[in-house]
Amino acid sequence: GAGIAAAVISGELAGEACAAWLLEGDVDALAGFENDIRDQFEPTVQRAVQRRQWLNQYWGTAAAGHDAVHRTGWIAFPEYFA
């Protein structure tokens, strides 16, 4: 849930796109990279942003310590995906 897998995948794809652009003159390589990244990660990133915005209402409150808040705000629990 820390994003390491996404970082490795996106880094590899970025390297491939840069190599295609620099070495092969593929002017569409970077746009293709963006499309691939959006296809793979955009829903996940959008969900993470929504969860963070939802969690912001609980920071500094007593409710921040409640199990339900943790379960909804952390990718390890099914409530995160609800």
Secondary structure as GFF3:
##gff-version 3
##sequence-region A 1 82
A	DSSP	alpha_helix	4	24	.	.	.	ID=ss1
A	DSSP	alpha_helix	29	56	.	.	.	ID=ss2
A	DSSP	three_ten_helix	62	65	.	.	.	ID=ss3
A	DSSP	alpha_helix	67	73	.	.	.	ID=ss4
A	DSSP	three_ten_helix	78	81	.	.	.	ID=ss5
###
